[in-house]
């Protein structure tokens, strides 16, 4: 009975040692995972800031494009008006030349 009790105690000590090692290993793994999560959270924050910056730049480019399109349209209107004016002036000059 003493041998059986000692054997049981030895087995229990080995089991206890193994469980303590597993617990320590699990704590270390948990610590590593927490560090990785912190790193991922920082990366997510940086990506959010970058996304906001890119969205702002994109909106500015869209506004600039609209402004340039409006300017181009205005320039085309001015060009068309000038061409009509030159055409009218040319016709007036021809009429005056013919009458002269």
Secondary structure, DSSP 8 states (H G I E B T S, - for coil): -HHHHHHHHHHHHHHHHHHHHHHHHHHHHHHHHHHHHHHHHHHHHHHHHHHHHHHHHHHHHHHHHHHHHHHHHHHHHHHHHHHHHHHHHHHHHHHHHHH-
